[in-house]
């Protein structure tokens, strides 16, 4: 029973990390868009911020899928 509880705690910790990454990525992306507009940065830099945000969201999606798979194996 403790092994299952340990696995649940590990998955919960991973899920919290994913939620922090999603929220942080969104906040940083919005801030970068706003600052880029205020400073008049060229579009290539704004596009670079978009790519970084997509990378963060893709990572979060992949880890969320892994958490979902592990939860199904436990049950």
Number of C-alpha atoms within 10 A of each C-alpha: 5 7 8 11 10 11 14 15 12 13 18 13 12 16 17 12 14 21 14 13 16 18 13 14 19 16 13 14 19 15 13 16 17 13 13 16 13 9 8 10 12 10 11 9 13 18 12 11 19 16 13 14 20 15 13 17 18 13 15 20 14 12 16 17 12 14 18 13 11 14 13 9 8 9 6
